[in-house]
Amino acid sequence: MKAGDLLELASRNLREAVLRNTLTTLGIAVGVASLVAMLSLGVGLQEFASRRLERTGLFDSIYVRPRQSAARPGPGGGFGRQQQQQDADASAGVPTSPDIRPLDEAARKEIEALPGVIEVYSEVHFTAEASLGASGQLTTVAGLPASDSSNDAFDDMEGHFFSSADATEVILRAEMAQSLADAANIQPAALIGRTLTLRFPQRQARAAAPAAPAAAGLNDLGMGFSIVPTEKAFTIVGIVVTGDPGVGPGGLGGSGAYIPLKVAEQLAPVQGSDLREVMDESSASGSAGAGGVRYANLTLRTDGPGSVQPVEDAIKHMGFSTFSLLDVTKNLRLLFAILDMLLGIFGSLALAVASLGIVNTLVMAILERRREIGVLKALGASNRDVRRLFFLEAGVMGLAGGVVGVGMGWAIGRAIQFGTRIYLNRQGVPAENIWSVPWWLALGAIAFAVLVSLAAGIVPASRAARLDPVQALRYE
Amino acid sequence: MNNNNGAAFDAIEVSRHYRMGDAVVRAVDRLSLKIAHGEYVALLGASGSGKSTLLNLLAGLDRPTSGAIFANGRDISGMSAEELARHRNQTIGIVFQAFHLLPKMTLEENVELPLRLAETPRAERPARVREALDRVLLTARRAHHPSQLSGGEQQRAAIARALVNRPSILLADEPTGNLDTRTGEEILQLIEGLHHPAGASMDGGAADGAARGMTVVLVTHEQALAERFADRIVTISDGRIEREERR
């Protein structure tokens, strides 16, 4: 029999026992609904977590260091034999091996030009004295790129983010704001709009080599630059309540104030990395590094976590060391895959029970339709025709149950979402979307329902096909 | 295996035994019967004589325990289940005592069923169904369900269903068993019309039956009806041919 005729007969048969078949289909629908509701919650939670993590900027960022400096003592570094040899070569004026490349302005531009890179910046992190008036207190200041305006650390801030990339504005961390407010005997919120003066050591390039060693002052250490005390006034525009924004690998823990990165770069404050330069230049008698800017490290943002790996590979190929939190993301995905699997198993239990309903319905149908099967066989239906007919009936029930079940699962998810929003609002927490039914889940659930139904139909369909037509025709 | 001896059916030493507990029921026992093309044969016998079992074997609904059955020269006892299904669909038409129309389908849909099974193109089906219903004078009732028809009309519809694939052989198992005498006679007249279609030769024996219309095998326990319509009466008792009478 042709597929069209089989489908027509199967649909007709299903309509004839409409109550029983509807109940069976409903059973499948409930199974699919529980599966969809469970998995949509898992997927929703995963998307929620990914969304939150992506907003921290950690998962689409790459941290770049020169290979040479990566091996130095300090965070993540250490002396290796090869490195010792290279340093010795550099001290002796022997050119270092070509794969050790300085992280300078040219490299920064090359990295900026890579596809998928949307922003490259150097970390600026320095110590300054912050004061509202006469008395001040030491704090660390960090430069923040403009893209950090979307960082969820600033979601609940008091005030607002920098009005522009070159605004002379400062955002205080809550602890710092409290300390300044206490000193001024005012409420922290009253700090917003007031002027904060930052005093810090500034690095200034020397116009020419000193005339004689005797002329060198305290701020002239015989290097390629001078250190000059400087101060600059900033308007306090915000107070960030939560933890440190995710700048740099693991953040700049402990920064008390944040200013726009562009402004921070223009201030040219003396940073910890400058000490390394002092060491290098002292040992090399000022012959190296006196020219262009050399970065201790650069941070770059990609257009999404998907671009991280190819950009990282390209930068490594350029001869730099890189670090990203991609591996952490991978582990997170694995965790959610396990969670989804467990939710899927629990959701599938209801579908497994529903599949027994299909078996029961089809077995009942065979009993009721014994004579019909006999007639079909007498008229020329083959065993294959009969098997396919019952198989198709199971499949149609699975398809209908799957479609209805996805709708029900979607409705259940919406209800959970609605309830969650109300609960979170009552708790004073901003509502978040923790539920999602992506198209692949909807289609997959329907396909799974059809598959389970067909599997449930195998035994009854085979029984129907094997019926002896003579016995079937005698059946009353 | 083929046996092109020109017979519609050639049953050779056919047995159909059933096991009921320790006992063996010999429903058909080493029976040989040859039916020519165009012949009208009545299988006559008491209830339980084995005539319906023989009909089921000829129809390919059942398989013999031993022996061979050739239908149109082809050994149906050795056919696969798929081949037997095709044989039932293409070569023969079957009419049952209980009509066996599907109650939820209209007459039209019931008659269309063998065409669906034969994978006849949809475009051809309405004309074929109408042709079959015309032959049994039920065209006007084509949209009715079996429950809306009399017993005689249901049996005529069953005959239309048996004819729709234009088989060469019609097997009828007690087609009048559920009908009153007058209606039963109408049905047998209808079958006789298929065996002796208008314009076909009415003389001559079974040998020239091919020119006379369908081969008919009628199972009945009513001797008078058998004598009135059949070319040959085969009386069966205890699974064996007791007597053959050519008319």
Chai-1 contact restraints between the chains, C-beta under 6 A:
chainA,res_idxA,chainB,res_idxB,connection_type,confidence,min_distance_angstrom,max_distance_angstrom,comment,restraint_id
A,M1,B,R116,contact,1.0,0.0,6.0,A-B,restraint_1
A,M1,B,L117,contact,1.0,0.0,6.0,A-B,restraint_2
A,K2,B,E119,contact,1.0,0.0,6.0,A-B,restraint_3
A,D5,B,R116,contact,1.0,0.0,6.0,A-B,restraint_4
A,E16,B,K104,contact,1.0,0.0,6.0,A-B,restraint_5
A,E372,B,L102,contact,1.0,0.0,6.0,A-B,restraint_6
A,V375,B,H100,contact,1.0,0.0,6.0,A-B,restraint_7
A,A378,B,I94,contact,1.0,0.0,6.0,A-B,restraint_8
A,L379,B,L113,contact,1.0,0.0,6.0,A-B,restraint_9
A,L379,B,P114,contact,1.0,0.0,6.0,A-B,restraint_10
A,L379,B,L117,contact,1.0,0.0,6.0,A-B,restraint_11
A,G380,B,A85,contact,1.0,0.0,6.0,A-B,restraint_12
A,G380,B,R88,contact,1.0,0.0,6.0,A-B,restraint_13
A,G380,B,N89,contact,1.0,0.0,6.0,A-B,restraint_14
A,G380,B,P114,contact,1.0,0.0,6.0,A-B,restraint_15
A,G380,B,L117,contact,1.0,0.0,6.0,A-B,restraint_16
A,A381,B,L117,contact,1.0,0.0,6.0,A-B,restraint_17
A,S382,B,E82,contact,1.0,0.0,6.0,A-B,restraint_18
A,S382,B,A85,contact,1.0,0.0,6.0,A-B,restraint_19
A,N383,B,A81,contact,1.0,0.0,6.0,A-B,restraint_20
A,P469,B,L61,contact,1.0,0.0,6.0,A-B,restraint_21
A,V470,B,N56,contact,1.0,0.0,6.0,A-B,restraint_22
A,V470,B,L61,contact,1.0,0.0,6.0,A-B,restraint_23
A,V470,B,D62,contact,1.0,0.0,6.0,A-B,restraint_24
